[in-house]
Amino acid sequence: MTPAHVHGFLLPHDLSDARLVRLLGGESACMADSSSTFTLRFFDSFDWRLYGAGLHLMQFDTPAGPALRLRDASGVDVAEPVAFDATPAWPADLPPGGLRDRVASCLAMRVLLPVALVRAAVTELRLVNEDGKTVVRLQLMRLSSESDAVVEPRTLWPRLRVLAVKGYEEQADALCAAFADQHGWPDAPASPLEAAVAALGREPGDYSSKLDLTIRRGRMAIDAMRKVFLTLLDTLERNVDGARRNLDSEFLHDLRVATRRTRSALTQVKRVLPDAVVEDFKERFAWLGQITGPTRDLDVFLLELPTYRASLPHVMRADLDPLQRRIELDHAEQQARLAAALGGRRLRALLTDWRDALEADAFPGEPGWFADLPIERVASQRIWRIYKRVLKDGRTAVGHGEPTAMHELRKDCKKLRYLIEFFRSLYPDDDLQGIVKTLKKLLDNLGEFQDRQVQAEHLRALAAELDPADPATLSTTLAIGALIADSLRAQQAAHEAFADRFAAFDCDDNRARYKTLFKPSSAAD
């Protein structure tokens, strides 16, 4: 038995109530008491951040109304349940306390979404001895799972919970042993979440923005690239609806990342796909990147606004309120345009045409020269060439330090990162760890430099729209000026750190790693 003297079992679907009663000794030994129903509503982010942290968030009914409970995978509460009668969405809207803090720390900028609704019909049973005393209590639960994604509820495995009665724990232990040994009934998981989601055709953790590709060495390059593109297309398609509805900012972020990766694969893995296919879809995905850019820029600004406020003296923080209202209005306008584009025929045609091309037996047109080569040869050649370009451009940027040079270097570093992400499974993971680590640090530095420059330019543009003669906007202009100064100082700090970051990337050990892993014996070019 568990420490709480409660044990659960999964029962066969065809086990009727009457047959269960007979197995438990018949009606003279097994008494049916009350019957009841309850509902559990499970919530998580689109990318399963709570589940990934080993947590299950559920809303359940109590006599006082709906409440939220946060449990770990073993069914133990990790925070006090809280009354909450609305549909949970943003962590900030939850009642203050431990539950909200834990949820917020996991979700960050993501919204809670319904995962599954579980309905249960419960029959209370008890076993009595010859004296008519209750020695074991049981709960028979018939469960079903629902969601907006399915038309009919899906039946789950019935459950039987065994609850020991004080003074009769041995009887409960013996009953559990009989269920396991004689009937072969498996233990029931502490939470029905996994079963409920599986019945709906999904799996907890079935979405992640991280690229997890396994490509076999020796596979023809054109087949390997087909797998890369299909994986990226799946990610892109799954984020369209959330980005269109603006459920949270990460849908658009992940959509844009999948779009950039797709364009990078089209342009950087050369001479594999037919040239006409590359040119066609390169331009069409460029359009998708362009229409999603303005909204994403405003998303980033709104996400960083609390940090902006915190950087100002307390008396100046409210001076950013007019700026926030302006950004929110701009965001609403851009989001409306984005929603129309994401729901339009042009995007539907792009995604349909691209999937049709990828799933066809062969791409239209003449394959590239390297289509039949082993993918590891093509991958190594492309990674090596981009790496050499990064070295050249980086050394130039160290010497001159111009923003344009650093921006171009960042773009090349992103291309290098994407190629390594696509083909990581082709190389020993231990050998790649140092390469990935130094590249990430360099990209973080270049990203800080570029982002701060963009922030300062955006803030300048916003300040220029304010009327300098209007006393009502003077305090906002001053607050924006303080933010611009902070951004420029941070940009300068990133610039000063750049030489050291690039030196770590351009060191002897790192060059040796790249040479060992990627330098082709005969470059396919």
N, C-alpha and C positions, 0 to 999 in steps of 0.2 A: 504493500500500500504506500501511497505518497505520504509525506509528513502531515498533510491536512486530512488524511484518511479519505481521500476521494480518488477514484480510479475510473477512467473512461475506456470504453471499447467501441469498435466499429462493428456493426451487425450486418448480416447479409440483407440485401434488398428484399428478398422474398420471405423474410421472417415476419410473420404476422403477429399482432398483439396476442392473439389466442395461443399461438404456438409458443411464444415466449413465456406466457403464464404457465403452460404445461411443463416447459423445461425447468421452470423455477419451483415446481412441486405441485402445480394445480391451484385451483381457486381457494382451496382450504389453507394453503400455505402462502399464497401470493395474493395480496389485497391491492386492488386499484383504488387510489384515493382521488385526488382532484386532477383536473386537466386544465391546461392554460396554454397561451401562446405568447411569444415574444418576437421582437425584431431586432436584428443587429445590422447597422449600416457601417461599412468599413470605408475609410478614407485614406488617401495617400497622394503624394504628388505624382505627376505623369511619369516621372523617372524613378519612382519607388524609393524616395530618399528615407522615409521612415522604415520601410521594410529592410532596406540596406543597412540601417542602423540597428536591426533586430527589434523593431517596435511595431505594434499594431494599434491603430487608433480606431475606435468604434464608438458609435452613438447607440444608446440603448434606452428603452423606456423604463421609467420608475413610476411609482404612485404619485410622485410630485411633478412628473414631467420628464422629457428627454434629458439625458446626461451624456457626457463624454468620458471615456475611459481609455487610458494609455497603458498598454501592457507589453511586457517583453515576450519573446517567443515561447517561453515556458508557462505563460499565463499569469505571471505575477505583475500586479500593478506597480508601475514605476513612479506614479504620482497620484495624488488624491483625485478621484473622479470629481467632475464639476458639472453643475447643472447648465444646460445649454440647449435651448429649444429651437434655434435656427440651424440651417444647414452650414456646417463649418466650411470656411473658405480660406481667409487670410489669418495667419497666426495672431496678428495684432488684434483681431476682432474677438479672440477667445478671452474668457475671464482671466484676470491676472493670477499668477501662481505657477507652481512647478510644472503642470501639464503644458501650459502655454510656452513656458521657457524651453522645455525639452523639444516641443514641436517646432518652435521658431528656430532653434539652433540647428535642427536638421534641414529645414526647408529653405532657409534664407529667402530668396526672392520668388520661390515657387508657391503656387496656390494649391490648396487641397481640392481633390476631385473625388467623386464617388467611385469606389472600386467594385463593390458588390453589396447587395442587400440580401441578408439571410433571414428567412422566416422559419420559425420553429414551433411545432406543436408538441407540447410536453405532457406526458402522463406520469403522475407520481405513483410509484409502487412501493410496497413494503412487504418484507418477509416476516412471518410470525412463527414462533415456536409452539410446542404443544400447550404451553400455558397461555397462548394468545398474546405474548409480549413481542413487540417489534424488535427484531435483531439486526435487520439490514434495511436501509432505504435505497431505492433506486429511482432514476429518472430516465424514462424512455423518450428520446427526442427524434422526431421526424423532421428533417431539414430540407429546405429548398433554397436555391440561389437565383437571384434576378439581377438584371441590369438593363439599361436602355439599349444595349447592344443585342439583346436576344428578345424574341417574341414571347416565348413561353418560359415559365420557371423551370429550372433544371433540378432534378431530384438528387440529393446528396445521400451518402451512406448514412443510415440511421445510427444513432449513438445511444449507448446505455451507460449511465454514470452510476457507480456504486458508492454510496455514502455510508461510512461506518457509523454505528450507533455506539455511544459511550458504554463501555462495559461488555460490548459484543464485537470487539474488533477482530477476534479470531474468526468469527463467522464470515465477516466481510472478506478477510484474507483468503479463506477457503473457497469462497464463491469466485473470487477473482482468479484463483489458481485453476478452478474448474473451467471457467470461461476460456482461459488461455490454453490450457493443456488438453482438455477434452473436446472443446468446440473449435479451437484454433482461431478465436476472434482476436484480431490485432488491437493493440492499444490505439486509442483515439488521440490525435494531436490535441494540444492544449487549446488551440484556436482553429476554428473552421475556415480561416481565411484562405489558405492554400487550396483546400478542396472546393470552396465556393468559386474562386477565380478559375481553377482548372475546369470546372463544369461549364463555365462561360467561354471556354476556348482560349483562355489566356494562361499566363504563368507569372507569378510575382517576380519582378525584376526583368520582365521581357522587353523593356526598353531602357537603353542607355545611350547617351550622346557620345560615349567613348567608342572609338572604332576598334572592333574586335574581330579581326580577319585571320583566318587560317588558310594559307595557300601552300600547296605542296610543291616542293622543289621538283623541277622537271616538267611542270605543267606548261603547256604552250602559253605564250604571252597573251594571245588574244582571248583565251579562255579565262586566264587569271584576271585580266582587266574587266572582262564581263562580270566576274564575281565582285570585283571592287565597285564597279558602277551600280550593280543591282543592290548592293548593301547600302550605298549612299542614297540611292533612289528610295529605298524603303524608309530610311530615316527622314528624308525630305518629305515624302508623302504623309508620314505619320504626324508631321508638325504643321501641315498646311491649315487644318481646321482650327487648331488652337491659336495659331498666329492670326488667322482671319478674324476669329472671335475675340482676340486679345485677352485670352484667359490669364496668361502671365507673360512676362517678357522673354522667358527662356524658350518658348515655342519659336518665336521669330529668330532668336539667337541660334538655336540648333538648325533651323531651316537655312539660315545664311551660311553657317559653317558647312553644312552638307552641300550647299551650292558652290561655295568656294573650293571645297575639296574636289567636287566634280569637275569644275573648270580647270583646276590644277592638274588633275589626272589626264584630262583631255589634251592639255597643252604641253605637259612635261613628259609624259610617256609617249614619245614620238614614234611614228612609223610602225604602229601596231594596228590601229583602226584605219579604215579607209579615209583618205584625206577629206573627201566630201562630207563624210559623217562628222568628222572632227570640226570642220569649219561651220557646218550647220548648227550643231548643238553648242559649240563654243559661243556663238553669238546669241543663241536663245537663252543660255544660262547666264550670260552677261546681262541680258535684259532683266532676268529675275533678280540678280544682284543689285541692279540699279533701282528697281522699284521698291526694294525692301530696305534700302540704305537710310533714307530720311527718317522713317519711323524708328529704326534701331538707334540712330544717333540720339533721338529724343528720349528713347527708353533709357539709354545710358546716362543721360543728363539727369533724368528724374531719379534713377537709382542712386546717383552720387550726390543728389541734393542734400540728404541728411548729413553727409560728410562735409559738404560745403558749409552748411549751417554751423556744424560743430567747430569748424576752423575759425569762425568769427567770434569776436567778443560777444558775450551774452546780449548786450544791449543792441547789437546790430543784427541779430539773427532774424528778427521779425521783418527787417528791411528787405529780405528776400521773398516775402510773400507775393508782391506784385510780379516778380520774376517767375515764381512757381506757377502763378495763374496763367501767365503768358505761355509758358512752356506747355502747360496742360492743354490750353486751347490749340496751340500748334500741333500737339500730339494727337488730339481728337481729329483735327482736320487731316493729318497725314494718315492716321489709322483708317479713316473712312475711305481714303483713296486706296490704301493697301488692301482693305477688305474687298473692295470692288475688283481689284486686279487678281487677288488670290481666288476669288470666286468666279472669275471670268473665263471665257472660252480660250484665250491665248495660253493661259497656264494649263488648263485641262489638255489642250492639244499638245503642249510641250511634254507633259508627263506621260500622256498616252503614247505619243510617237517615240519617246525615248525608251519606254518599257517595251514597246513592240520591237524596236530595233535590238534591244538587249536580249529579248527572249526568242528572237527568230533563230533559225538554224544557222544562218550566216548573215553578216552585215551586208547591206547593199553596197555594191562597188568592189573594187579591187582591194584586198587586204594590204596592209603595210608590209614593208620588207621584213620586219622583225616579228610578224604575227606568229610564226611557227617556232620561234626560238624559245628555249627554256626561260621562264620568267625570271629566274635568278640572274641570268646574264643581262637581260634588259634592265632589270631593277638596279643592279650594281652599277651599270654604265650610267644610268640617269642620275643616281644619287651621287656618283663620283663627279660628274660634270657640274651639277649644281653646287656641290661642296667646293669645288675649285673656284667657281664664280663667287661664292660667299667669301672665300679667303681673299680673292683679288679685291672685291668691292669693300670688304671690311678693312683691309690695309689702307685703301684709299680714304675711307671715312675716318680712320684714326689720324691720318695725316692732315686732313682738311677740316673734318668735323662739321661740314655743311648739313643743315637739316634735310636737304634733298637727298644727299648721299646716304644718310642714315635711314631715310624712308625707303629708298631703293634696297638697301641692305636688309631691312626688315622684311620686305616682300620676298626677297630671295631666301631668307631664313625660313619663312613660312612654307615656301615651296619645298625646301629641304625637309622640314618637319613632316609635311604631308606625305612625301615619298617614303620616309622612314616609317610612318604610321601604316601606310598601305602594305608595305612589304616586310614588316617587322618579323613575321613568323618564318621568314626565309633564313634568318640569321640567329646565332646563339644569343639568348636573352642576356646572359651575363656580360657578353661583349658589348651589347648595345646600351647597357645601363649608363655607363660613363658618357657615351656619346649623347644620349638623350638628355642627361642632366646638364651638361655644359651648354647644349643648344637651347634648352629651356631658360637657363639663366640669361643667356644673351638675348633671347627673344623678350624676356620680361623687361630687361633694361631698355631695349629698343621700343617696346610697347609703351613703357612709361614716358619715354621721351616724346614719342609721337602723340600719345593721348593727351599729354599736358599741352602740347602745342595746339592741338585741335580744340581743347577746352578753352584755352586763352583766346583763340581766334573767334570761337563761337560766342564767348562772353563779350568780346569787343563788339561783335556785330549786334548783340542784344542791347548793349549799352548805347550804341549809336542810334538805335531806334527810339530811345527815350528823349523827351524834350528837355534840354538843359535849362530852359527858362522856367520850367514848371517846378515850383518848390516841392510839390508832392512826390516827385520822382528823384529828388536830389539824394535822399538817403539810400534809395535803391541803387543809384549810380555809384555812390561811394562804396556800398557793399560789394557791388560787382567789381569795382576797381581793386578792392582788397582780395577778392577771389582770383582776379587776373594776376596780381602780384604773387599770390601763393602758387598758382599754376606755373608761372615762369620760374620761380625759385626751384620748384620740384623738377622742372624740365632741365634747369641748369645742373642740378644735383645728378640727374640721370646722365647728362652729357659728361660730367666729370668722372662718373663711374664707368663710362663706356669703354675707355681704353683698357682698364683692368679686366672687364668682362670679356672683351674680345681677345685679350692676351691669353686668358684661360682657355678660350676656344681654339686659339692659334698656337697652342703649346706643342712641344714635341710629342708628348704622350698621346694627345688627342689626334694629331696628324697621323701617328702610327696606327691608331685604332681604325681610322677611316681607310687608310691605305690597305691594311690587312683585310678588312671586311669587304670593301667596295671596289678597289682599283681593279678594273678588268685586265686580264692578260692580253686580250685583243679587243679594243673598244668597238662596240657596235655603234656606228654614228650615222 
